[in-house]
Amino acid sequence: MNESIPPQIDLEADSLLRVIQRIEAGCQCPNEITIIIPSYAIGHANEHLSICEDLLDISYVTEAMAACVSNPSLSMRRQSTSPYRTQFVFNGKDPGPDFLGQLRQSCMHFGGDDPDIAKLYSDYFQNYPDTMERYKDSLDERQFFFPALIDDYHANLINGAYYTYEQSDWVQADLARYPERRFGFHKSAFSAQLGADAFASIESWIVSAKIDLDDFFRALNQDVAISQFHSAKLSMLNNVCIATAGDLHVHFPLDGFLKARICQSFLGDEDQVLCLGWQRPLFSVTPAMLSMREYGPVNQTVSGHSCLVHESGELIILTDSEEGWHHIFFESRALDMLETKQLGLQVADLSSGIDRALGVSENHRSNWQSLDDEQFEALCYDLIYCHPGFDHETIRKMGHSRSRDGGRDIIVWTQPVAYREPSKKFVFQCKLITSKRSLGKRDVPDIGDMLEQYGAEGFGIMTSAAIDATLFDAADAICERRNIAQKHFSSFEIERFLNQRPELRRKFFGS
C-alpha cells in the first residue's frame, strides 16, 4: 500500500477513521510527526469540571505518545478563525515501534463523534470511563513528560469543580485524602522531575528546600535566576506588608503567605504536623523573647526566615529554613510612585533608600536630554529584554522613531507560567520627554487604533517623564472595554530599573 501516515494530523478536522485504517493497513510513520489536539472547554466553558476532563484527556493521549518518540514537545495555541478553539500541538521525532498503536488509540479517543468510529470501536468507548478513572487514580505515582497539564487539571479541580460539587462524596473524600487542597494547594506534577516535593496554588508555590531554585525556575520555563534576587526585609505600615530590598519596595502578599504557612504544617509526617510549627511567631516578638540576647527592639523578624525579592519586583521568595520550605510568589508588585511617596512620608528616617526609589537623589537621576529617540528606544528594548515577565526571544521594534505621533512601538509576548494562561501580545509605545512636563493624553491620542493595528492583548507606555492622570484614565477606558492588560514604565520605573542595572546606566548615560 503506497499511502503513508501524514506528518500532521488534526484530531478534530481530519478524517480519523482514515488515519486508523492506514495504521491498521501497516502504513509507515514519518520521521517527525505533529498531532493537533482540540480542547472543547478551555476558553469556552465556565464549567471547571469540563475543563478538567479536557486536560485529563489531552494528558492521557500525549503522555502515551511521548513515551514512544524522541524530543517530545507540547505547546498551546488559539485558533485565529472560528470556532477560535484552544489547541494543543504535540510534536515528536523518530517514532518507535509502539507509536502507531498509541496514535491509533488517540484517534479513537477523540473520534467518538464519528458514528463509524463509535460503532467499529464500541468496546473502547464502553471502557472509556474506567480507563480515565484509572489514569486519574495513577496521577500521584506517575512521572510526566508534560507536568503542566496535570497542574492545570488540579488548579481547575480545586479552584472550580470543588466549589461546584462541594457537598459531593467524591469532593469530601479528596479533601480528606489531600488536606493541602483545603488551602488551595496540590502536589505539583513537577515534583518527580525536581527530585522533591513542590506544591502549587493559583497564588504561590511551597517548594522543598532540597530543590535547587534555579532548577525550579528552569522546569517552569521561567527566564529567572536566583542571582537576580536581593535580600529583603519585611515591614508592616498602615495594614500593608512591604518587602524592602535597597531602594526597591514591593507589596508582600501577607494573607496568601499565612494561608500557605498553615498548609505547610500539614505537608510533613504526622509528628511534624503535631508540632504545629505555624504557631511560631514570624513578624513579631513576645516580651519573653525581647529579654533574650538574640532579639532586640530593632530586629522584629524571627530568625529562621529569610526573604528575597527579584530585581523586577514581581517575584518573592520567603524561606523557612527551620522546617525546610521555600514559599514562592509570582505575582507580587513593586510600589508605584504615589505609594512610594506615601511610604517616604511615613518612614522619613529611611530617607536614603526612599530617595533612591523616587529618583530624588541627584546621583541617581538620569539626564534624559543626553539621549536621542533611537537611544531611548534602545534603553526601552533592553528593559523589556531583561524583564522576567516577557519572552525576550519575541521582542521586535516596529516603525520608525518620531513616526506618527512621535513614538516607536515595541512588540513582545509575555512569558506565562506553564500552561496557566496563553502568552499575551503586548505593544509598548516609547516616548522620550526631555523637558520637565509629564506625558499626557494628548501625547498618545490613538491607543485604540494601535491596539487594532497590532491585534494586541496588552498595552504599555515607556516614557522618560511622569505619566499624567489624564493618560491613565484614557488608557483604562480603552483597555477595560477590550479586556486589554496594561503595564507602564514611567521615569520612576525606568530609574529603578537602571539602579538595578548599573552597567546599563553607564552604557546610556556614561555614569
Secondary structure, DSSP 8 states (H G I E B T S, - for coil): ------SEEETTTS-HHHHHHHHHTT----SEEEEEEEESSTTT---HHHHHHHHHHHHHHHHHHHTTSEEEEEEEEE-SSTT--EEEEEEEES--TTHHHHHHHHHHHT-TTSHHHHHHTHHHHHHHHHHHHHHHHTTTT---SSHHHHHHHHHHIIIIIHHHTTTSHHHHHHHHH-GGGGGT-EE-TTHHHHTS-EEE-SSEEEEETTS-HHHHHHHTT----GGGEEEEEEEEETTEEEEEETTEEEE--HHHHHHHHHHHTTSS-HHHHHH-GGGS-SS---HHHHTSTT--SS--S-TTEEEEEETTSS-EEEEETTTTEEEEES--EE--HHHHHHHHHHTGGGHHHHHHHHT-SGGG---GGG--HHHHHHHHHHHHHH-TTB-GGG-EEES-TT-TTT-EEEEEEB--STTSS---EEEEEEE---SS--B-GGGS--HHHHHHHHT-SEEEEEESS-B-HHHHHHHHHHHHHHT-EE--B-HHHHHHHHHH-HHHHHHHH--
